[in-house]
Amino acid sequence: MKADNNKPLEKFADKMMKETSVENPSANFTASLMVQVEAAEISRPIVYKPLISKTAWVLIFIAVAGLTGYVITNSQEFSLQGVIMPDLQTVTENMMRNLTAYKFSTISLYASGLLTIMLFVQISLLKNLFNKR
């Protein structure tokens, strides 16, 4: 059945192949092509340029080394106890005092609740989407 459908197409293709001749390029084809290629702008290669230059790295290193040296030489009895392990009772008392001072309107509570629900729905939908891929 397909052979019957392709017969007119094959006859047309054979007729066109007999009528047309092979085209030959002109005598100076290569020379004219090379002139056009040379005339075309040659793209320059991409040169790697770092985001932070070597001089910037040197300045950063000098600054860090200078600060470190300053801290080491000028350190008198310094304790990180309050910075690393703050008094938790004082921190919680301050937090509770600050949190109880705020009054939230019902609209803001509803909006934050709805935003949280929508966030969880979106996370679950995106997780399912990426798992299917």
N, C-alpha and C positions, 0 to 999 in steps of 0.2 A: 504494500500500500504506500509506503514511504517512497519507494523507487518510482512510482507513477507520479508522485507530487514533485519530485526533483528533476524529472526529465526536461520540462521547459526551462528550468533554471540552468541545467547543464548545457542545453543547446545554446542559450543566450551567452553563457560564459565561454563556450568554445568559439562562437562567432566573434565575440569581442577580442579574444586572444589572437585570432587569425587576422583581424583587421588592424590591430595596433602593432606597432613595431617597438623594438627596444630602443629607448632613448639613450643617446651617447652624450656625455658631457663635452663641453667645448675644450679646445686645446689648452687654453690657459686656466682651466678650472682650478687646478691645485694652487697655482700662483695667486689667483684672485681670492681663493679661500684663505690662504695663509696671510694675505694682506689684511683681510677682515679680522682674522683671529688676533693678529698683532695689534690692530687698531682698537680692539675691544679692551676695555679697562680691565687690567689684571687685578683680581681681588687680593687684597693684602691678607696675609694669615693673621689669625687672632693671636695677639700677644697676651700672655698671662700677666695680669697685673693684680697683685694681692690687694685685698681690702685694707689691710693694715701694713704700711710700709715698714721696711727694716729700721728706719730712723724712729718711727713711732714705737716699735717694739723695744728699741734701746731706751727710749725715754720712759716707757712704762716700767721696764726692768730697773732703771735707775731710781725712779720714784718709789717703787716697792722696796727696793733695797735700802734706800734712804729712810723711809718710814720705819722699816724693821730695825735698822741701826739706831734710829732715834728712840724707839720704844725700848730697845734693849739697854741703851746707855743711860737713859733718863728715867728708868723705872725705879721708883721708890716703892715701898711696900704697897703693892697694888693687889687687890683681891678681886677675883672674878666670881666670888660666891653669890653675890646678888644678881649678877648677869646670867650665869649658867643655871643656878637653882634659886630662883626668887622665892620669897616667903609665900607659900601657896595660900595661906589663910588671908593675908593682906590682899593678895590679888583677887581672890574670890569675893571678899567683902567689897572691894572697889567695883568689881564687875556687877555684883548684885545691886549695889547702890545706884550705879549708872543705868542698869537695865530697868529697874523699877521706876525711874524718873520719866521714861518714855511712855507716851500714850499713843497707841496705834488706832486709827479709825477702822471701822468695819470694812470700808471699801478697800483700804490697803491690805487688810487681812485676807479678804476674799481674793484680791488680785494676786497676792503672793501665793496663796493656796492653789489657785488656778494655774499660775505660772509653774509651780512645782509639779502639778499633775501633768501639764502639757510637756514639761521637760522629760519626765519619766516615760511618757508615751512616745515621744520622739526618739529617745534613746533606744527603747525596745524595738521600734520600727526600723531604725537604722541598723541595729544589731542584726535583725532578721534579714535585712536587705544585703548586708555584707556577708552574712553566712551563706546566703544563696549563691553569691558569686564565687 
